[in-house]
Amino acid sequence: MNKSRWLPLAVFAALAVLLAAGVWLSRNPDREALPSPLIGKPAPAFSLPVLHEAGRLVSSEQLRGSPYLLNVWGSWCPACRDEHPVLTRFAETKRVRVIGFNWKDEHPDALRWLEQYGNPYWLVLTDYEGKVAIDWGIYGAPETFLVDARGVVRWKHVGPMSEATIRDELLPVLAEVEKTR
Amino acid sequence: MLAFALTLQAQPANDPTPLRFNDRSEEVRFHDLVAELRCVMCQNQSLADSNAQIAHDLRREVLQLMRQGKSDREIKDFLVARYGEFVLYRPQVESKTWLLWFGPLLVLLAGGAVVAGVVRSRARAARAQGNAHTDSGNADDNEEW
């Protein structure tokens, strides 16, 4: 009899713990960023036109040999505008090739955007149809991937990168990537 | 959600070109399939309901894969390989998801066990009390029950 008197309290406590765990697990504001299943796997093969040179295609094969940072952007993307100075400062260190992935944009808009804000990219590839973007699991912009010299995806960031993102997340992985060249 | 969409990530403008189906059965299969897939951008909508650009693109891709003769399983695997398990509204049964699949059943069983325990202990108490009555020789027969 005594034991069953405590049962409702026990059930209530268990529920409270469960709900508290839910709140605790959702404290991270980045929780809506999807983890990429591509990490540790070879980057999807592609052959994409270059923004600044009509008719020139660059393939994933050609980019092998040293690591690169692939940054997804579009002139329609306000957050890319916010990320731009951060990315520019990082690109200026010339630590790694920073490649632009111009996603579902209009050719003149993309060119105008880079002219207006400055072009931090070593190379800009274009995906107007968004076919290659699906292979990379891209679902918004900006998104940034780090690919190592052997063409394996090592890191992904969803949303604009901050100085802290670069310092705390990208640089340690990059140091690791450079060691295993 | 909206704040996330606006501040962290953006989507290109919509293209309203509607998909064209070859026949009714293709259309039915397509709608069943996209209702089972989650929009990667909006997360609380299926691919069928979402108006995000990426949902447009993925619907187009799904239709193309169907026309290439891919099975529903293959199409789902294609998306999982790119966007992760997240795109499935019904996740696969595996070590990471067994709690999701069997959790409700476990809770139901636990509840049933508790109810059974309570019923049994009450019955036992009642029986014990009944025995007490007979032992004392029907002295409390006029007790209200």
Chai-1 contact restraints between the chains, C-beta under 6 A:
chainA,res_idxA,chainB,res_idxB,connection_type,confidence,min_distance_angstrom,max_distance_angstrom,comment,restraint_id
A,S4,B,V118,contact,1.0,0.0,6.0,A-B,restraint_1
A,E32,B,F4,contact,1.0,0.0,6.0,A-B,restraint_2
A,L34,B,G84,contact,1.0,0.0,6.0,A-B,restraint_3
A,L34,B,F86,contact,1.0,0.0,6.0,A-B,restraint_4
A,P37,B,G84,contact,1.0,0.0,6.0,A-B,restraint_5
A,G74,B,P12,contact,1.0,0.0,6.0,A-B,restraint_6
A,W76,B,P12,contact,1.0,0.0,6.0,A-B,restraint_7
A,C77,B,A10,contact,1.0,0.0,6.0,A-B,restraint_8
A,P78,B,A10,contact,1.0,0.0,6.0,A-B,restraint_9
A,A79,B,L8,contact,1.0,0.0,6.0,A-B,restraint_10
A,A79,B,A10,contact,1.0,0.0,6.0,A-B,restraint_11
A,K104,B,P12,contact,1.0,0.0,6.0,A-B,restraint_12
A,G130,B,D57,contact,1.0,0.0,6.0,A-B,restraint_13
A,I134,B,E61,contact,1.0,0.0,6.0,A-B,restraint_14
A,G137,B,R82,contact,1.0,0.0,6.0,A-B,restraint_15
A,G137,B,Y83,contact,1.0,0.0,6.0,A-B,restraint_16
A,Y139,B,V40,contact,1.0,0.0,6.0,A-B,restraint_17
A,Y139,B,M41,contact,1.0,0.0,6.0,A-B,restraint_18
A,Y139,B,I54,contact,1.0,0.0,6.0,A-B,restraint_19
A,G140,B,Q9,contact,1.0,0.0,6.0,A-B,restraint_20
A,G140,B,M41,contact,1.0,0.0,6.0,A-B,restraint_21
A,G159,B,L8,contact,1.0,0.0,6.0,A-B,restraint_22
A,G159,B,Q9,contact,1.0,0.0,6.0,A-B,restraint_23
